[in-house]
Amino acid sequence: MCFTCQKIKTDAGCLIQFIRVTRCAKRHQCSFCGYTTSRPANMKKHIRLHTGERPFQCTICVKSFNEKAHLNSHMITSLGRTSFQMPNV
């Protein structure tokens, strides 16, 4: 039985697959809005939306971003750079 939604599965393999597919195993919940996820990295990114933290800063201009992918996109599209050294954050 799934402890989150109480759905009954007779086979253990089917239960594991059910939990993976339906994401019933969401263990991380946002204390600000109730958003849930099964991945800690997703929660870390989500929390930044509430706190305003922007740890990824452009080395050329003053802009900063809450996700590394957004900084990468900025570097390529706004600055026209395809090769650059990313700071380790």
The 8 nearest C-alpha neighbors of each residue, nearest first, counted from 0:
[[1, 7, 6, 8, 5, 2, 14, 9],
 [2, 0, 5, 6, 3, 4, 7, 14],
 [1, 3, 5, 4, 0, 6, 23, 24],
 [4, 2, 1, 5, 23, 24, 6, 25],
 [3, 5, 6, 1, 2, 23, 0, 7],
 [6, 4, 1, 2, 0, 3, 7, 8],
 [7, 5, 1, 4, 0, 8, 2, 3],
 [8, 6, 0, 5, 1, 9, 14, 4],
 [9, 7, 14, 0, 10, 13, 6, 11],
 [8, 10, 7, 11, 13, 14, 0, 12],
 [9, 11, 13, 12, 8, 14, 15, 7],
 [12, 10, 14, 13, 15, 9, 8, 16],
 [13, 11, 15, 14, 10, 16, 17, 8],
 [12, 14, 16, 10, 11, 15, 17, 8],
 [13, 15, 17, 11, 12, 16, 8, 18],
 [16, 14, 12, 18, 17, 13, 11, 19],
 [15, 17, 13, 19, 14, 18, 20, 12],
 [18, 16, 14, 20, 15, 19, 21, 13],
 [17, 19, 23, 15, 21, 22, 16, 20],
 [20, 18, 16, 22, 17, 21, 15, 23],
 [19, 21, 17, 22, 18, 16, 23, 15],
 [22, 20, 18, 23, 19, 17, 24, 16],
 [23, 21, 19, 24, 18, 20, 25, 37],
 [24, 22, 18, 21, 25, 3, 19, 4],
 [23, 25, 22, 26, 18, 37, 19, 3],
 [26, 24, 37, 36, 23, 35, 27, 22],
 [25, 27, 37, 24, 36, 28, 35, 38],
 [28, 26, 36, 35, 25, 37, 39, 42],
 [29, 27, 35, 34, 33, 30, 26, 36],
 [30, 28, 33, 34, 31, 32, 35, 27],
 [29, 31, 32, 33, 28, 34, 46, 27],
 [32, 30, 29, 33, 49, 46, 34, 28],
 [33, 31, 34, 29, 30, 28, 49, 35],
 [32, 34, 29, 28, 30, 31, 35, 27],
 [35, 33, 29, 28, 32, 36, 30, 31],
 [36, 34, 28, 27, 25, 33, 29, 26],
 [37, 35, 25, 27, 38, 26, 42, 28],
 [36, 38, 25, 26, 27, 24, 39, 35],
 [37, 39, 41, 40, 36, 42, 27, 25],
 [38, 40, 42, 41, 43, 37, 27, 36],
 [41, 39, 43, 42, 38, 44, 45, 37],
 [42, 40, 44, 38, 39, 43, 45, 36],
 [41, 43, 45, 39, 40, 44, 46, 36],
 [42, 44, 40, 46, 41, 45, 39, 47],
 [45, 43, 41, 47, 42, 46, 40, 66],
 [44, 46, 42, 47, 43, 48, 41, 49],
 [47, 45, 48, 43, 49, 44, 42, 50],
 [46, 48, 50, 52, 49, 45, 44, 51],
 [49, 47, 46, 45, 51, 50, 44, 52],
 [48, 50, 47, 46, 51, 31, 45, 52],
 [51, 49, 47, 52, 48, 46, 53, 45],
 [50, 52, 47, 48, 49, 53, 65, 46],
 [51, 53, 47, 50, 54, 65, 48, 49],
 [54, 52, 65, 64, 63, 55, 51, 47],
 [53, 55, 65, 52, 56, 64, 63, 88],
 [56, 54, 64, 63, 53, 67, 65, 70],
 [57, 55, 63, 62, 54, 64, 58, 61],
 [56, 58, 59, 60, 62, 63, 61, 70],
 [57, 59, 60, 56, 61, 86, 62, 85],
 [60, 58, 57, 61, 78, 62, 56, 74],
 [61, 59, 57, 62, 58, 56, 63, 78],
 [60, 62, 57, 63, 59, 56, 58, 64],
 [63, 61, 57, 60, 56, 64, 59, 70],
 [62, 64, 56, 55, 53, 57, 61, 54],
 [63, 65, 53, 55, 66, 70, 56, 69],
 [64, 66, 53, 54, 52, 55, 47, 67],
 [67, 65, 69, 68, 64, 55, 70, 44],
 [66, 68, 70, 69, 55, 71, 65, 64],
 [67, 69, 71, 66, 70, 72, 73, 64],
 [70, 68, 72, 67, 66, 71, 73, 64],
 [69, 71, 73, 67, 72, 68, 64, 74],
 [72, 70, 68, 74, 69, 73, 67, 75],
 [71, 73, 69, 75, 70, 74, 76, 68],
 [74, 72, 70, 77, 76, 71, 75, 69],
 [73, 75, 71, 78, 72, 80, 77, 76],
 [74, 76, 80, 79, 72, 73, 81, 78],
 [77, 75, 73, 79, 78, 74, 72, 80],
 [78, 76, 73, 79, 74, 75, 72, 80],
 [77, 79, 74, 80, 76, 75, 73, 59],
 [80, 78, 75, 76, 77, 81, 74, 73],
 [81, 79, 75, 78, 82, 74, 83, 76],
 [80, 82, 75, 79, 83, 74, 76, 78],
 [83, 81, 80, 84, 75, 74, 79, 85],
 [82, 84, 85, 81, 80, 74, 71, 75],
 [83, 85, 86, 82, 58, 87, 81, 71],
 [86, 84, 83, 87, 71, 58, 88, 57],
 [87, 85, 88, 84, 55, 58, 56, 57],
 [88, 86, 85, 55, 84, 67, 54, 56],
 [87, 86, 55, 54, 85, 67, 56, 66]]
